[in-house]
């Protein structure tokens, strides 16, 4: 029985995980688009619209649940991917694209989860967001500016929900899909290069 190299297993696992990342990104994007037809990004309307989606829209609860699971799964798989690439010792310059896109993708997935915190307009999300705004505000030099940008003025209101919704649904969601594609393409390109190197080494040996 032929022994399979440890590095090959990790390399193949990294590719499989990158496909899972793209799949989760697309599921989150598609379900997010479906939810946007009924979601109202206002301070009072956000909670009510989500309740309508859950109770009155056919399969609305399922779409919302898929959206949540895909978002949380994207974070988990992206973190696992970083660990797999680390164990595979993929630190060569040729792996730079995969590394950078993987790290940025992980940060983007976390940012997606963070911006969704207030979008359901529940008591838990509201007070958690206010607490984290306090943490952001103490960041030297840019803390106050970030708070003003996120809230749209200072108080947490409809403007805040609209800004977080824009960041979540357009900028970060599109960024996650683009980074997922770049990450997969980087891994596939490196697999081809390594395969070509192996063939050249074998030819040289013979």
Secondary structure as GFF3:
##gff-version 3
##sequence-region A 1 206
A	DSSP	alpha_helix	6	36	.	.	.	ID=ss1
A	DSSP	alpha_helix	45	55	.	.	.	ID=ss2
A	DSSP	alpha_helix	60	87	.	.	.	ID=ss3
A	DSSP	three_ten_helix	93	95	.	.	.	ID=ss4
A	DSSP	alpha_helix	96	115	.	.	.	ID=ss5
A	DSSP	alpha_helix	123	137	.	.	.	ID=ss6
A	DSSP	alpha_helix	143	151	.	.	.	ID=ss7
A	DSSP	alpha_helix	158	166	.	.	.	ID=ss8
A	DSSP	pi_helix	167	172	.	.	.	ID=ss9
A	DSSP	alpha_helix	173	205	.	.	.	ID=ss10
###
